[in-house]
C-alpha cells in the first residue's frame, strides 16, 4: 500500500471549506477522493501498458502487478484518501530497499521460467535448482547429463528499486484534478 | 462427437469450472486471493501458496486469482462513483488495460452483438463507448451473441482472461458522440 498526501489549498477553497458543515465537507472530500482515485487508476493502467520491461526482457508473461492494482478511494470530513494496493508502488515516492521476507536471500529472476515463480514453486514442479559452490545464483540443467546450466535467480541480501516518480500522476495533476472536482461540487450547489 | 462439439463441451466445462471457482471461491484460496488483492502478496507467492492448498494447474490458478483481482478492481471503480463523477464522466470506454500474448480480436463482434441485443441504448455503434448505466455492459458480460466465455458480470472483466477494462469518458466527449445532450442529463 502507499501513503502520500496531496494538499489542495486556495484561499477561495479554504474559505468555502470553513463555511461548510462537516457533512458538506465530507461530501466534498468524497468527490475529491473519487476524482483522485480515477486519476490514479487511469494513470496506472496507461503506465503499466507501456512498461513490462523485465517481463519482455526475459520473454515472460507480465504479472500484471500494476495494471490490475486495486485503487480504493475513501474520505471523511477531515480529508480524502486514495490507497493503491500494489507491491513495490512505494518506489513512486523514492528508492525502495527490499530485503528478504522469508529465506536468507532475495531471489531475483533472470530467466523466463523464474519470472512470477518462487524457488519453492519451481522445485515442487520438478525444476532441480542448485547453487554452484561460491556463486551467488541459482541455476538448473535442462538436461541433467549436460555440463551446461542456466542461471535462473540471482541471490542478493538486498536490492534497491530506483525511484520511479512517473508511476503515479505528478502532484500538479493530482492537485488540478482535485481542484476541478471541488469546483464542480461547488458550482453544482454542493456547498 | 465432432471436434466442434468437443471444443464446445470443453469450453463449457472450463467455463462452469472457472465460474464455480471464481464466484464460489474455494475456501482454501480465499485468504490467498485476499492478500493478492490487497497488494500484500506477489504472483510468485500466490502461485506457491495456492499450489500447496489447491490441486490445479498454474494456468487455472492464475486464471482464478487474476479474474478475482480484476473483478475487485472494477468493483472498486464502481464503488467510487459519485454524483460528480457521473456528471463529469457519464460514460465508459472499453479499452485494453492488460497486455496479452494473444489478445482477443473479436471485441467488435461482441460489442455489435451486445449493442443489438440492447437496442444500442446509451451506446455508440462505432466506438466502444456507452453510458455508465447502459444495458450494453450487462449484455457484454452475459455474452450476448453466444460468447460462452462471458463471466456474467456487468463490469470488467467481461470474459475469462480478458484484459479489457473501463476508461472514463468526459461529458464533452460523450456529448460529441451523441450519448448525452449538450448540458443535459445523461
Interface residues (C-beta under 8 A of the other chain):
Chain A: X1 X30 X31 X33 X34 X35 X37 X38 X41 X42 X45 X48 X49 X52 X61 X62 X63 X64 X65 X67 X68 X69 X70 X71 X72 X73 X84 X85 X86 X87 X89 X116 X117 X118 X120 X121 X124 X125 X181 X184 X185 X188 X190
Chain B: X37 X38 X39 X40 X41 X42 X43 X44 X45 X47 X48 X51 X66 X69 X70 X72 X73 X76 X77 X79 X80 X81 X82 X83 X84 X85 X87 X88 X89 X95 X96 X97 X98 X99 X101 X163 X165 X167 X168
